Amino acid sequence: MQNAYAEFQDRGVELVAISMDVVSDAKSMADVMHATFPVLADSDGKTTEEYGVYDLLGDKVAAPSVFIIGDDGAVTWNYIGDSVSDRPTVEQILSAL
């Protein structure tokens, strides 16, 4: 996602990653990825539960997911992975925008 971040910004879209790690681990992950977009921590799982993606794969973490949220706060598109490695391509996300 970092490689495509400028393309998202060019479209007026903000990219945000959410990790179920504690803040320090989420920051470390962002540092390793050289992320220039926000990486937020959801260590209590509240957000992943609210979006309905917690423990879908029986692993007590969030399934890989992408949500496009409109200006009105409504989810306009989502992709929820069927496995740990099932993630949409950048092209799929950009196309959904």
Residue, then its C-alpha position, 0 to 999 in steps of 0.5 A: m500500500q505504501n507504494a501506491y499511497a501517492e495514487f490514493q492521495d491524488r484521488g483525494v483518499e486517505l489510507v489508514a491501516i488498523s493493527m490489533d497490536v498494542v500501540s508500540d507494536a503498531k508503530s514498529m510495524a509502520d516503521v518497518m513498512h516505512a509507512t507514511f500513512p497512519v497506522l492505528a492500534d486497535s489492541d482491544g479489538k473494538t473496531t475490528e469487532e464493530y466492522g465484523v471482521y474479528d476472528l472470522l478465520g478462527d485465529k482471534v485476530a481480524a481477517p485481512s480487510v479493506f473498507i472504503i468509507g464515504d464522506d458521510g461515514a457509510v461503508t461504500w465498498n469492502y473486501i474481507g479476506d478468506s485467508v491470511s494472505d487473501r487481500p485485494t490488489v491496489e487496482q481492485i481498491l482503486s477501481a472501487l473508488 
